[in-house]
Amino acid sequence: MPHLEVKGLHKQFAGKPPTTAIDQLEFSIEEGELVVLLGPSGCGKTTTLRCLAGLETADAGQISLGGRTWFDSSQRIALPPEKRNIGMVFQSYALWPHMTVRKNIGYPLRSRRKKGPEAAQWIEEAAALVNVEALLDRYPAQLSGGQQQRVSLARSLVSRPDMILFDEPLSNLDAKLRDDVRAQLHELHGRLGFTAVFVTHDQSEALALADRVAVMRAGRFEQIGDPFEVFERPATEYVADFLGLSNRLPAERVDGGVRVAGAEVVGDVLAPTDLGDFVLRIRPEDLHAAPTRADLRGLTTLPATVVDAVYGGRHVDLYLSVAELRIHARVDGSSVEWARSLTAGRGVVVGFDPENAKAYGTAEGSRLLDGRRLATARNGA
Ligand SMILES: Nc1ncnc2c1ncn2[C@@H]1O[C@H](COP(=O)(O)OP(=O)(O)OP(=O)(O)O)[C@@H](O)[C@H]1O
């Protein structure tokens, strides 16, 4: 039996026009699973999380955990947050400034009427999990951002909740700290196996932490799957774009071959053979560049012109034009001296492995096309 079960969840906010923040959402989560809700601003992640927490009341639907009903619009059941035994971690650490770390961590135990030596022990244990034992008698103002977030993590764990809800908990930390706390969170989840829903708009965070990623769009799940599946097989162009396949190359079929971005392609493209026009999506990291076609043997190639080349240490970002289109290739900067010497106006050849170019139909919302290899060899190549 799934641990958390959400059925037909719907939430509209009044306004002109009204906003549908959650649109007939259905999903379930197994015990111990960490599910990430990923998507751009306004897609409904936070509202979904707040409905799970009981901080927001949905217009319709059901939520249950471990067979216990938390919310059921038809039966007018809506348990308040304190009756749901959940832990919460927010972007703003939401610590009480006038309380010590010890009191802050122990705060959720109060409403559960847990006191005395047992409460003290649970606090010590939670603090130890995130390495803040030494800070228990300090006040939040005496802590760094990373330490404050670890304290709020300890507070979310202290009452041994059935589920933990995370609302962009890492986005206030600077890049290095974010990586540290993320690694710690990953390790903690592996060790404790808590059930969690984690909201973020950061794809690398989602891939790193999730057992399953749900990519949200306009209050619905556009795709839900394990990180590998979502990363390697984005179901729609929307998901592809959000997961870094930022190059969009329109493709058209011409007498047995294919033109991509209005240019002659040499090599293979994967797309169903019974299709007319389609679109290829590809990551900058999956595009290679070289002076000549012969340097990119085995890859599908097209001609391009350098618009700009930006040095980035280990990589060089090449902004290129292919006919009327702009594309972005991120090429290795440490080994390819040539890439660092490129200047605007230079002609280059761009190549990609056909497996890395995902094909979609041109109609809005088209699903990933499972392609057969479509030979487009031209010019004797
Ligand atoms: N209290 C509210 N009143 C009116 N509209 C709201 C309210 N809260 C959210 N919305 C709207 O509902 C939609 C979903 O908002 P939500 O905050 O869930 O998105 P989000 O994906 O979490 O975005 P972000 O990443 O910016 O937090 C948005 O269009 C938002 O403007």
The ligand as a Gaussian input file, in Angstrom:
#p B3LYP/6-31G(d) Opt

LIG

0 1
 N       -2.517000      33.100000      -2.032000
 C       -2.608000      33.133000      -3.369000
 N       -3.528000      33.918000      -3.979000
 C       -3.654000      33.940000      -5.318000
 N       -2.881000      33.218000      -6.160000
 C       -1.937000      32.443000      -5.621000
 C       -1.746000      32.355000      -4.213000
 N       -0.743000      31.473000      -3.966000
 C       -0.320000      31.050000      -5.166000
 N       -1.046000      31.613000      -6.174000
 C       -0.893000      31.343000      -7.614000
 O       -0.970000      29.957000      -7.822000
 C       -0.013000      29.516000      -8.780000
 C        0.907000      28.487000      -8.164000
 O        1.697000      29.091000      -7.168000
 P        2.805000      28.311000      -6.330000
 O        3.331000      29.264000      -5.290000
 O        2.258000      27.029000      -5.881000
 O        3.910000      28.050000      -7.429000
 P        5.404000      27.561000      -7.269000
 O        5.617000      26.562000      -8.342000
 O        5.647000      27.119000      -5.878000
 O        6.238000      28.856000      -7.573000
 P        7.568000      29.429000      -6.853000
 O        8.687000      28.536000      -7.313000
 O        7.663000      30.817000      -7.399000
 O        7.318000      29.382000      -5.379000
 C        0.704000      30.767000      -9.252000
 O        0.103000      31.195000     -10.440000
 C        0.470000      31.758000      -8.130000
 O        0.460000      33.065000      -8.622000

